[in-house]
Structures are given as C-alpha cells and as structure tokens.
Amino acid sequence: MCGRYVSTTPVDVLAAQFGVDEIVGDDHDRPRWNVAPTDPVPAISETREGVRRLGTLRWGLLPSFITDPSTAARRINARAETVTTSPAFRGAFARRRCILPADGFYEWSTVDKQPWFIRRADGLPLAMAGLWEGWHGADGLVIRTCAVITTAANGLVAPVHGRMPAILGADDYEAWLDRSHEATPELARLLVPASDDLLVRFPVSKRVNNVRNDGPELLEPEDLERPVPLTLL
C-alpha cells in the first residue's frame, strides 16, 4: 500500500515536469514531509477539452454513492488488479485519472515496522498513478478527492513491503490523463511494478510514524547498525 508520502517540490517545477497548462488554486506552496490520508495533495489532471491542470485534491476517494464523507481514509489506495472492476474505483478509472506527484513514499517493514523512504534514484518527483472524484453532498458541498493506485512491489521494495504505488513513465502521461474516451484494457497495463533501478530506499526515523511530525529531519537516514545502549541497573 501507500499510506504516507513526501511532497516538497515547488509548484513551478512540477508544472514544468508534467507539462501543465494552468495552475488552479493557491494552496500548493507548503512543503510537507509527512503527507497523510485526508490531507490536500497536488494532483495533475485534464479537462474534457484537454487542458492539463495542476490543482489540489483531498487524499481518500469518495465515490458518488458514498453517503458519509468521513469514510474517505478507507479508500486512499486502489489495487491495480481490481481497479477496473471495483465499484468504488471503476468509474474513476474509466474517466477520471490523475497523476499524484511525490518526492518519495514511506513503507514500513512487515517484519519489524521499521519505516523506509523510497524515491527515484535521480531525485526527480515520482508520477504516481491516481484516480479522482468530485463528491457532492446533500447540502451542496463538493469535495474533490483522489486515491493512489498500487501494484505488486518490485525487487527493491519487496523486502520491505509487498505493495507499492504504480509509477508512470513520462511517455505514459498523455494516455493516462486523456479523458476524450473511456479507458481501455491496454491502459491498465501501465499499472505494473517500476523497474528496480528506478528507485532507491533507505531507513528513516520512526518519528515519521506520528502524522504530527513534519519536517526535513524525517528524511535523515537511520543507522540500523548502531549499537543499542546498555541499561544501567
């Protein structure tokens, strides 16, 4: 899964990397080293007319049939294997796909719960495949939300966790964002594990476990070989 990530790249850099035509909203400037479910996150999507936009969505998808918006955190991830058939995600996959940029993401070892930070080896932002929805409440409230699509882990991530975000290559952006027609089965084939050499990983402090902790110190590499201090009796 992907349950926490980092978003610190300036909006103008993201706009250039992802070929954005316009930036909407003004809440993109606060860097965050501990993005958590239900947080607002930067997202790239396209209008039906093909205008590529960088805006903000709330992390945790709210399909139209949901009546309680507080359940959004249950749908922060959509599995690639079922995204075309799941009632919660298939509509968004057909017409409302997005890219969720991230400097990297955290995963916790299933063995000892040690957090690891995983990023691109070249330092560029990741293009996580995502879905978005516009949820309309009975009182007229509109909430725009998103989910990260996950796939099986590649060889680098697998020793830490069995899942990882599906990461898009630059050549795939246009097809992924295109809303001019419904998604085809071929588009789902983009949702595969990234090549092992695309990413690097390193252990970080367990301070990241607390969503209230947020700062560059969370990315300081943790020395797993350091000796454990003796307790004096």
C-alpha positions in Angstrom: 0.0 0.0 0.0 0.9 3.7 0.1 -0.1 5.3 3.3 2.3 8.3 3.7 4.5 10.2 1.3 6.5 13.4 0.8 5.5 16.5 -1.3 8.0 19.3 -1.2 8.8 20.1 -4.9 7.8 23.7 -5.8 4.7 24.0 -7.9 6.6 25.7 -10.8 8.9 22.7 -11.0 6.0 20.3 -11.0 4.3 22.3 -13.7 7.3 22.1 -16.0 7.9 18.4 -15.4 4.3 17.4 -16.1 3.6 19.8 -19.0 0.9 21.7 -17.1 -1.2 24.3 -19.0 -2.6 26.0 -15.9 -2.3 26.0 -12.2 -5.5 26.3 -10.2 -5.8 27.2 -6.5 -3.2 28.9 -4.3 -2.6 26.2 -1.6 0.4 24.5 -3.2 3.3 26.2 -1.6 3.6 24.5 1.8 6.2 21.7 1.6 5.2 18.5 3.5 7.4 15.7 4.6 4.6 13.5 6.1 1.6 13.6 3.8 -1.2 11.5 5.4 -4.7 10.3 4.4 -7.3 13.1 4.0 -4.6 15.7 3.5 -4.8 18.0 0.5 -2.3 16.9 -2.1 -1.1 18.3 -5.5 -2.6 16.5 -8.5 -2.4 16.8 -12.3 -5.5 16.1 -14.3 -7.0 17.1 -17.6 -10.3 18.7 -18.5 -12.6 17.2 -21.1 -11.2 19.8 -23.5 -7.6 18.5 -23.0 -6.4 21.3 -20.7 -3.8 19.9 -18.3 -4.2 21.4 -14.8 -2.3 21.3 -11.6 -4.6 21.6 -8.6 -5.3 20.2 -5.2 -7.3 17.1 -4.2 -8.1 15.5 -0.8 -6.4 12.1 -0.4 -9.0 9.4 0.1 -11.5 8.7 -2.6 -15.2 9.5 -2.2 -17.3 7.7 -4.9 -20.6 9.3 -5.7 -22.6 6.6 -3.9 -20.9 7.2 -0.5 -23.1 8.9 2.0 -20.6 9.5 4.8 -17.6 11.6 3.7 -15.7 10.6 6.9 -15.0 7.2 5.3 -12.6 8.7 2.7 -9.5 7.4 4.5 -10.6 3.8 3.8 -10.0 4.4 0.1 -6.6 6.1 -0.1 -5.4 3.2 -2.3 -6.9 1.4 -5.3 -5.4 -2.0 -6.2 -4.3 -2.2 -9.9 -5.6 -5.8 -10.1 -9.2 -4.7 -9.4 -9.3 -1.1 -10.3 -11.3 -1.8 -13.5 -14.0 -3.9 -11.6 -14.3 -2.5 -8.1 -17.5 -0.4 -7.7 -15.5 2.2 -5.7 -12.9 2.8 -8.4 -14.0 1.6 -11.8 -15.9 4.8 -12.7 -12.9 7.0 -11.9 -10.6 4.7 -13.8 -12.8 4.9 -16.9 -12.9 8.7 -17.0 -11.1 10.5 -14.1 -7.5 9.6 -13.9 -4.8 11.8 -12.5 -1.1 11.9 -11.6 -0.1 12.4 -8.0 3.4 13.8 -7.8 5.6 12.8 -4.8 9.2 13.2 -3.8 9.0 9.7 -2.5 6.9 7.5 -0.3 7.3 5.7 3.0 6.8 2.0 3.6 7.0 0.1 6.9 8.7 -3.3 7.1 6.2 -6.0 7.8 8.7 -7.7 10.0 9.9 -5.0 12.4 7.8 -2.0 11.5 10.9 0.0 10.5 10.0 2.9 8.2 11.8 3.2 4.9 11.8 6.1 2.4 11.7 5.2 -1.2 12.4 7.7 -4.0 13.6 8.0 -7.6 17.4 7.4 -7.9 17.7 10.6 -10.0 15.9 12.7 -7.4 13.0 13.7 -9.7 9.4 13.6 -8.4 7.6 10.3 -8.9 4.4 10.3 -11.0 2.1 8.1 -9.0 -0.9 6.8 -11.0 -4.1 8.1 -9.4 -7.9 8.5 -9.6 -10.1 11.4 -8.7 -13.8 12.0 -8.0 -16.0 15.0 -7.3 -18.3 14.1 -4.4 -21.5 16.1 -4.0 -23.1 16.3 -0.6 -26.8 16.9 0.0 -26.1 20.4 1.3 -24.3 21.4 -1.9 -20.8 20.7 -0.5 -18.4 19.5 -3.2 -15.3 17.6 -2.2 -12.7 16.6 -4.8 -10.8 13.5 -3.7 -8.2 11.1 -5.0 -6.6 7.7 -4.5 -3.2 6.3 -5.3 -3.2 3.1 -7.4 -0.9 0.4 -6.0 0.6 -2.7 -7.6 2.8 -5.5 -6.6 6.2 -4.5 -5.2 9.3 -4.6 -7.4 12.6 -6.2 -6.3 13.8 -3.2 -4.4 10.6 -2.6 -2.4 9.6 -6.2 -1.9 12.0 -6.8 1.1 10.2 -4.0 2.9 6.6 -4.4 1.8 4.5 -6.4 -0.8 2.9 -3.4 -2.4 4.0 -0.1 -4.0 2.5 2.8 -5.9 2.1 2.3 -9.7 4.6 4.8 -11.2 4.1 6.2 -14.6 6.8 7.0 -17.1 6.9 10.3 -18.9 5.8 8.7 -22.2 2.6 7.5 -20.5 1.3 10.8 -19.1 -0.7 11.8 -22.2 -2.6 8.5 -22.5 -3.2 8.3 -18.7 -4.7 11.7 -18.4 -6.7 11.7 -21.6 -10.5 12.0 -20.9 -11.6 12.0 -24.5 -12.7 8.4 -24.3 -13.1 5.7 -21.7 -10.1 3.8 -20.5 -9.2 0.7 -22.5 -7.7 -2.6 -21.0 -4.4 -1.5 -22.5 -4.3 1.5 -20.2 -4.5 -0.9 -17.2 -1.3 -2.5 -18.4 0.6 0.6 -17.4 0.0 -0.3 -13.7 3.0 -2.5 -13.2 5.9 -2.5 -10.8 8.6 0.0 -11.5 12.0 -1.2 -12.7 14.3 -2.0 -9.8 16.9 0.6 -10.9 14.4 3.5 -11.0 14.3 3.7 -7.2 16.5 3.8 -4.1 15.5 3.1 -0.5 16.9 3.8 3.0 15.6 3.5 6.6 14.4 6.6 8.4 13.4 7.5 11.9 10.3 6.2 13.5 9.3 9.8 14.1 7.5 9.6 10.8 5.0 7.2 12.4 3.3 10.2 14.1 1.5 12.3 11.5 2.0 15.4 13.6 5.8 15.2 12.9 6.5 17.1 9.7 9.9 18.4 8.6 13.1 17.6 6.6 14.6 15.7 9.6 12.2 12.9 8.9 14.3 12.0 5.8 17.6 11.7 7.7 18.8 8.2 7.1 18.6 5.9 10.2 21.7 3.8 11.1 20.3 0.3 11.7 23.8 -0.9 12.6 24.2 1.4 15.6 24.7 -0.4 19.0 21.8 -0.4 21.4 22.8 1.5 24.6 23.0 -0.7 27.7 20.6 0.0 30.6 22.4 0.5 33.9 20.9 -1.4 36.8 
